[in-house]
């Protein structure tokens, strides 16, 4: 991937070794922390092991097409837009709504409101008539969580409001949405337990259970799985690609006097009296600070950067054996095809479920044709932003969840890795061609990124993209 745009401005001042705060990691969390610290007058150093900022907030250009290498859209969640606004970056980033649709049995259903979710469940009823009653029970719970989140996502978080407006904004929110609080007890009951067992109590057809569960990671909570139907309405995309967000934050850090070090892997957190007081880089360089913020892979931060004796024995053992989340397999396609010919009903973010059988939890580890069957997340950056692809052409990013251990593991020998990557890419394209007939003939170029790519670029354990499993 190319060097991060503007990275030449991200070098630290030579000779300086003492700061008020050091931030390990220039992903979104680290950059946001650094931006607020620097804005508040602190001297800040950000150390990033990669050659570019952003972590999973990553975009790059290839042959005139922009592709996103990590996440494909962002959710506001009542936090992102206010944060960018407080830092004066909202207009610079130019976030635009990113409409979502879900495709099942070849039928596309845009998700723009609760009525569309109800229509999608109606489609499922037509595909699985004996499951009608169970589906309506699930839809009732989806509706309850949807309405609660609909209110919660507009709550005015006090420290993100203009000075002096917090209490007034909260009073107005209570007046408009206070009734939503009556749904809290029901929602609280859905926070316990996992989605797949919950669906198994409501439904009997395993394929239908798979269809409703497979879009989410195994182990997803009931509340998360049902609530995500509302989150589909909360997707945004920057005018110039996902990388625009971390790039704007990095520029805000340096504009406020903060300093950035790229290709600066932290090897050790320096302790004094049991407190973090600096870092040592892999090069041997040392930097001191009153505060150290570890905005990086948590397992590595607590098991590799500090002494074993720092953590309670029981907690350290639990942390060492905790499973990280799933990873992702990405395909990047440059198509000789105008984006409007894809007929996505204006949606630039699609979830494509290839068949009615669905994927089970064990399929994610050992199913031979897994990538021919797994749901695909399809992103079309240029659909509403034509400058992100050559005229009359389309750049597609097609993603699928996968385990680090799939097919014998992505960390295998070079020959094993190459064969696994090639097989997975072939299956993904063949599956997508069922949705886009003649796709293969329109591909100008294609390439893939695997969980090993994610692990290499971000230093995340096992290429994890969502923290813990």
Secondary structure as GFF3:
##gff-version 3
##sequence-region A 1 469
A	DSSP	three_ten_helix	7	9	.	.	.	ID=ss1
A	DSSP	beta_strand	18	24	.	.	.	ID=ss2
A	DSSP	alpha_helix	28	39	.	.	.	ID=ss3
A	DSSP	beta_strand	44	47	.	.	.	ID=ss4
A	DSSP	beta_strand	59	62	.	.	.	ID=ss5
A	DSSP	beta_strand	65	68	.	.	.	ID=ss6
A	DSSP	beta_strand	74	75	.	.	.	ID=ss7
A	DSSP	alpha_helix	80	86	.	.	.	ID=ss8
A	DSSP	alpha_helix	90	93	.	.	.	ID=ss9
A	DSSP	beta_strand	95	97	.	.	.	ID=ss10
A	DSSP	beta_strand	100	104	.	.	.	ID=ss11
A	DSSP	beta_strand	107	111	.	.	.	ID=ss12
A	DSSP	alpha_helix	114	127	.	.	.	ID=ss13
A	DSSP	three_ten_helix	129	131	.	.	.	ID=ss14
A	DSSP	alpha_helix	132	152	.	.	.	ID=ss15
A	DSSP	three_ten_helix	158	160	.	.	.	ID=ss16
A	DSSP	alpha_helix	166	177	.	.	.	ID=ss17
A	DSSP	three_ten_helix	178	183	.	.	.	ID=ss18
A	DSSP	alpha_helix	184	190	.	.	.	ID=ss19
A	DSSP	alpha_helix	195	202	.	.	.	ID=ss20
A	DSSP	alpha_helix	206	213	.	.	.	ID=ss21
A	DSSP	alpha_helix	222	231	.	.	.	ID=ss22
A	DSSP	three_ten_helix	232	234	.	.	.	ID=ss23
A	DSSP	beta_strand	235	238	.	.	.	ID=ss24
A	DSSP	alpha_helix	243	255	.	.	.	ID=ss25
A	DSSP	beta_strand	259	261	.	.	.	ID=ss26
A	DSSP	beta_strand	266	272	.	.	.	ID=ss27
A	DSSP	beta_strand	275	281	.	.	.	ID=ss28
A	DSSP	beta_strand	286	294	.	.	.	ID=ss29
A	DSSP	alpha_helix	298	303	.	.	.	ID=ss30
A	DSSP	three_ten_helix	308	310	.	.	.	ID=ss31
A	DSSP	alpha_helix	313	321	.	.	.	ID=ss32
A	DSSP	beta_strand	327	335	.	.	.	ID=ss33
A	DSSP	three_ten_helix	339	342	.	.	.	ID=ss34
A	DSSP	beta_strand	349	353	.	.	.	ID=ss35
A	DSSP	alpha_helix	363	366	.	.	.	ID=ss36
A	DSSP	alpha_helix	370	373	.	.	.	ID=ss37
A	DSSP	beta_strand	376	379	.	.	.	ID=ss38
A	DSSP	three_ten_helix	386	388	.	.	.	ID=ss39
A	DSSP	beta_strand	394	402	.	.	.	ID=ss40
A	DSSP	three_ten_helix	406	408	.	.	.	ID=ss41
A	DSSP	alpha_helix	414	433	.	.	.	ID=ss42
A	DSSP	alpha_helix	439	442	.	.	.	ID=ss43
A	DSSP	beta_strand	443	449	.	.	.	ID=ss44
A	DSSP	alpha_helix	451	458	.	.	.	ID=ss45
A	DSSP	three_ten_helix	461	463	.	.	.	ID=ss46
###
